[in-house]
């Protein structure tokens, strides 16, 4: 098939710090892309916000530039683009006016911890304490989830209070905001979210896959402001006039970590870890809902069609992964670019006894301590910036190991797929995985192989797959042909001895315990 006759699927990948639009051909090869970074605002310690209008503009620019690039290379995208998928940062929460289309406040980002006092209040008031809603939604009461951010907005922002009272408020995560605007906004925009993003609000019932009325009543959240829940792969609506592409169906939508699972072709018993600003490890548990006893979340993995069965997952979320590298670069000046950390950390063979725990905004899974703060311990006169750089890389890998250990306990032997050697393979993706040293450290600390696919941008690919599946570009068998993906992957096998691994893990756990109960230090 010539470039002029080719079939394409577009993928909007909206992350915590940037937006990308990637155009894929029928063989899932990128033929055009563009990326735009946007601003993170920190109004107070622990608060993180985005400007929803800036995010919207970043999508507009990315679509136009990616189409221009593909067209300049001879691809007839205008006639060949058959569907668009969307993937987004989850839990980030905003409300806007349905009469003006304007945000009522900045988007409150997933890692924001301003809702700590609301969490403590609910824990005291509700009979089940922190785990009151776990059986229904799979999530503990935590600053992480959208419902708590929504409560804060309803309690603290006058414009939100007034709009909710007047019936003029629309709630959504970033996927909802973008789809509403892409499909017309004030002129008939569609108010929806997908099942994966809905599962992260704390408001969706995992069994019924609908908003849970008792939860809404308990929290005092009006159902009218919530979007309709759809599957991850179905015709949602068409791009309206005013965009670089028009009349193209939006037929795929997933939260970023769920999209990565599809992009990694994770079947039941397989797990992936995405290394971005944070790190997110998900284990597909198939059609079974497993309630964690070891600090993990129970969530939807994906539901690839309105009539398709839902796959569920155990998830461990790590707040700070790549963000710690950005901190070394932007706040300490130890490196001038993120890519420099591998070379610097390689200058030493170990951390020299230094352990770094990046609990900048508390710790997520499996600890769930919002009173934790970052520590760097074991420092001696011998310690250099290379040791600290290596300790930062190790901190990502130790946190991933903590989560995987919990998954192994929850899922058991039957819940995991192993290769012919009896090894559990961790599939990895995300920008940080280009760092070979990081991947080798991960394999060493896990004591099992790490598999890095040829294409590490699996989040955008997963959204494209979901969109293409809905319009008949791909079949599920083609998407989940994981054997082919394994053949082209790079595998990092462990080289560290078991005894040394155990000692290192014990030291890490000791360092983690030093982070607890430090939130008052800033006062």
N, C-alpha and C positions, 0 to 999 in steps of 0.2 A: 504493500500500500504506500502510495506517495505521501509526501508531507502535506500536500494539498487535500488529500482524501482521508487523512487520519482522523481517528476518533479520540477526543480528549476529555479528561475529568479534572476539574479544578479543586484545590483544597485550600481553604482559609485556615491557617494555623495561628490562633491568637493566644500568645503566651503571657507570662508574667511581666516581661519587659520588652517584648517586641511582637510584631505581626508579620506573617509571611503569607504569600499566595504562591502556590506551586501548581503548575499545569503538568499533568501526567498523560502519556499516551497509552494505548491499549496494552502495551507490555509493561506498564507501571514505571516507565522511565520519565524522569523530569525533563521537560522541553522548554520550560521558561519559569523563572521565579523572581520574586523581589521581596525584600525584607525592610521593615521600618521599625526603629526603636521608638518607644514613647516614654514619658516621664513617670517616675515613681515619686510620690509626695510623702513626706514624713512630718506631718503637722505637730506631732508630739512623740515622745518616746513610746515605742511599741505600736504606733499608728502607721498604717500604710494605705495610701489611696492612689487611685488613677482617675484621670479625667475621661469620662465616657465619650465625650465629643472628640477628644484627641484619638482615642482608640478607633472610633468610627472613621475618622479621617485617614488613619493609618491603613485601614482596610481598603478605603477608596483608592488611595495611592498605590497600594500593593497590587490590586487587581489590574489597574490601568497599566502599570509599568511591566508586570509579568506578561500581560497580553502583548504589549509593544515588543518585548524582547523575543517572544516566541514568533510573532509575526515577522520581525526583522530577520529571523533565521529561516523563514520560508514556510512556517506552519500556518495553515488556514484555520486559526482558532475561532474566528467569528462564526464559521459555519460548522466547525467540528466539535465545539465544546458542548457536551451532552448533559453534564450534571456538575453540581458543586457540592462538596462536603465541607463541613465546618467542625473545627475542634477548638477548644478554648480552655483557659485557666478555670478551674472549678472553684466553687464556693464564693468567689468574688461577687459581691452583692450590690445591686443598685435599684432605685425606684425612679420612675419618670412619670411625667404628666401625659395622660392620653389625649388631652385637649391641646397641649402646646408641643408635645414631643420632646420637651427639654428635661434633662436630669434634675431631680429634686435635691441632689447632693452628689458629691463625688462617689465613685465606686469604692467600696471598702474591700480591700484585697484579702485573699484567703489567709495570709500569715498575720494579719492585724490582730492585736490582743486587747483592744479597748473594751471588749465585752467580758473581761474577767469578773467584774463585780456582779454582772447579770448571771453569769455561770454559778458563782458561789451562792447567790440568792436562791436560784432555782434548785440547787443541790440541797439546800436546807429545807426548802418548802415542799418539795416533791417526795413522795413516799419511797421511791426507788433511788433517791439521791442522784449521784452522777450517772448511773446506768438506767435511769428511769425509762428512757425511750428505746433502749438497746434492742429489746425483743421485737419492737415494731419496725424500727428503721435501721438497726445495726450499728448505730453511732452513739457514743457517750456525749454527755453535755460538755461542750468544749468551745473555746473561742474560734476554733477552726471552721465551724459550719455556718451555713447561710442564715438559718433561723435566728441565731443569736445576733448576728449583724442586723437583720431585719428588725428585731426587737429594739436594738439600740437606736436605729434610725427613727422608729415610731415613737420612742420615748424622748429623744433629744433634738430632733430637727423639726422646727415649726412647720416648714413647707411640707414635710412628709405628713405630719399630723393632720394638717388642713386638707391635703389632697386625699388621704385615706378616708377622712370623714365625709368629704364631698363626693366620693366615688370616682375620683379622677386619677388615682394612683395605679400604676402597673409595676409589679415586682418581677425581677428576673436576675438570673446570672448572665454572664457576658454573651452566651449563645443566644439567649432570649432577646437581649437588646439589639444584637446584630441582625438577627433574623427579622425582627419587627421592622427595622429600618431598611433592610435589603428588600423586603417584600412590600414596601410602600409607606411605612411609617404612618403619618397622619391620614394618608389616603389608602386605608385598608390594610395596614401592616398586620401580619399574623403573630399572635401572642402565644408562643409555644416554648417548651423546653423539652429536652429529650430525657429518656429514662435514666441515663447515667448521671447527668447533671442533677436531676431531681432527687436521685438517691443520696446526694451529698448535702441536701438542704437540712436534713433532720426531720423533714415533714412528710416524706413519702413512705408508705407502707410497703415493705419489701415483698410481701406475699400478694397483695392485691395490685401492686404497681400503680396505685393512685394516691392522691393526697389523703392523709389520714385525718379524718374529722375529729376524733378525740384529741389528737395532738394539737390541731389548730385551736380547738376550744380551750385546752389547757394553757396554751401560750397566748391566747387572745389575738390570733392572726386571722383576719377576714379572708375567706376563700376566694372572694371576688377579685382580689388583686393578683392571684396566682395564675400562671400560664397553664395551658393544656399540656399534658404529658404525651409525647409520641415516642415511637420506637427509634432505634438508631439508624434504620435504613428504610425510608419510605418517602414518598413525594410529600414535601411539606408545603411548598409554595414556589413561586417563580420570582426571579430578580426583576424588580420594577424599573421603570424608566429613570434616567439620571445616573446610572452606573455604567462602567465601561463595557459590561456585558449585560444584555437584557433578555428577558423571557427564558433564561436558562433555569431549569429546576434545581432548587436546593433539595437534595434527596438523601443527605447523610448528615448526622449531627451526633457528636460524642464529646464528653469531657476528655481532656488531653490524655490522661492515663489509660482510659478505656480505648481510645483510638490507638494508642501504642500497643495495646494487647492485640487488637485486630491486625495492625501493621506487622507485629511479630508472629502472627498466626498461632497465638497461644490457645491450644485446646485444653480440655479438662486435665488437670494435674501438671500443667506447665506454668512457669512463672517468668515475669520480666521485671527488670528494674530500669527506670528512666532517670537519668542524671541530668537535672536542669538546675534551676535556682534552688529547688529542693530535690529530694529523691523519693521515688514512689515505687514500691514493690507490690505487685499484684499476683496472686495465685488463682488461676481459674479453678473453681470447684464444681463446674458443670451446673446442672439444674438443682443442685443441693445447696440450701442455705446453711452455712456453718457458723454458729455463734462462737466467737473467740473467747477462750478462757485465759489468753496470754497477751492481752493489750492490743489486739488488732481490731480493725474495722471489718464489718460485713457489708458488702456493697454489691451493686449490679456490675457484672463484667461488661456484657453487651446483650442486646436483643436485636438481631439483624432482620427485622421485618415485623409488621403488625401482628402476624400470626405465628411468628417464629418463637420458640421457647426462649426464656431468659436464661442466660448463663450468669452465675453469681461468682463472687471472688472474695478472698480474704485480702485485705490491704494493710500495709504499713506505710505511713506517711512520715517523711523526714523533712522538717521545715527548712533546714539550712544544709545545702550540699555545695553546689557551684557558687552560691552566694558567699560562702566563706572565702573562696578564691577571689571573688570581686572585692571583698573586704580587705584582703591582703594587698590588692592592687590600689583600690580607691582611698581607703582609710589609713593604711600603714605605709604604702609606697614601697613595699618589699619587692614587688614586681611591677613592671610597667604595662604588661599585657597578660591576659589570662593564660595564653599559650606558653609563657615563660616558666610557669610553675614546674612543668615536667623536667626541664633541664636543671633548674635550681635544686629540686628535690632529689635528682639523680646524683648530685655531687656528694651525697652521703649515703651509706649503706643501710642506715637505720635512723630513727629519730633521736638516738642518744638518750632514751628514757623520757622523752617529752611526749605528753599526751594533751591533745587539744579537743575540747568538747564545745562545739559551736551552738550552745543553747542561747542564742541571741534573743529569741522571743519565746523562751521556754523550750521544752522537749515534747515532741509528738510520740508516735509509737516506738517501742511498746511501753514507754515510761509515763506519758501523759502528765507532765509536770509543768504547769505554766508559771510556777515560782522558780524554775531553774534559770540560771544565767551562765553565760559562757565562761569557761576556765581554760587556762593553759598551765599545766603543772609539770613538775619534774625538771624545771629549768635550772641549769648550773652555769658556771662561768664558761664551760665548754660549749654551751648551746649557741648555734649560729642561725642565721636566717634560713639556711638550707634545712636544718633540723625542723624548724617551725613549719616551713613549706611542706616537708614530708609528713609532718604530724597533721597538717590540714588535709592532705590527701587521704591519710589513714583514717581520719575522723569520718569521712564519707563511707569508707569501706566497713569500719566497725559498726556504724549505724545500720547499714544494709544487712550485716551479719546478725545483729540483734533482732531485726525484723524477720529474717529468714529462719532463724532458730525458733522464733515463736510460731511461724507458719508450720514448720515441721511438727511441732508439738500439737497444734490444732488439727492439722489435716491427717496426720499419721501416715504410715507407710502406704496405705491404699489410696491416699489422696494425691500422690505424687507420681509422675512418670519419670522413669530412670532409663538411661541408655544400656546397651548390652554389657557395659563394664560395671553396672550397678551405680552409676553416678547421676546425680541430679544436676542438670544443666541450667544455669541462670542466664536467660537472654537479656542483653543490655542494649540500651539505646540512649539518645540524647547527646547534646554537644560535647559534654565532658568525656565521653567514651573514646574520643580520638586520642586521649592521653593513654599511651600504652603502659606507662608505669602504674597509673591508677588501676587499670584493668588487671595487671599482674598482682598488685597488692590485694585487689578484691579476691582473685582466685586463691591467693596464699592464705588469706584470713578465713575464707569460707572452707577451704580444704576440698573444694570441688570446682569443676571447670566453669569458666565464664565464656559465653558465646556472643561475639559481636558481629551483627550482620553486615553485609557489604554496604547496605544503605542504612545509616544510623538515624535518618530522619523518619522514623517509623510512625510518629504521631500524625504528621501530615498525610503519610501514605495510608494509614488506617482510616482517616476521614474520607479520603478519595475512594478507597475500597468500598466503604459503606454506601457512598453516593452512587458509585458505578454498579454495585450489586442491585440497587433498587431500580435502575433503568436498564438492566440486562447487559451491561458491558462486561462484567465478570460473574462467575458462578462462585458459590461458597467453596467448592472443591479447588478451584484455581487459587482463591485467596488463602486457603489453609494448606496449601501444598508445602508444608514446613520442611520436608526432606530436602527440597531444592534449596531452601534458604540456608539450611545447615551446611550443605556442601560448599556454598560460597562464603561462609562465615569464617572469621578468625577466632580461634579457641585459645584461651589463656588457662593453662593447666597449673595446679598448685605446685610450688617448689619448696614451701616451708614445712619443716618437720612438725609432727603432731604435738610433741611436748612443748616446743617453743611457741606454737600457736596458742596452746592452752594458757601459757604464762602471759602472753600478750593480751589475751582476752580478759584474764583476771585483772590485769593492770588497768585496762580500759574501763571495766566495770567500777573499779575503785575511783577512777577519774570522774565517771558519770555521777557517782554518789556525792562527789564534792560540789556539784552544781546545784543541788537542791536547796530550797529555802533561802535564796539569795535575792529575791525580787526587791526587798527593802533597801538594798545597798544604794539604790539611786536616790533615796530620800535624803 
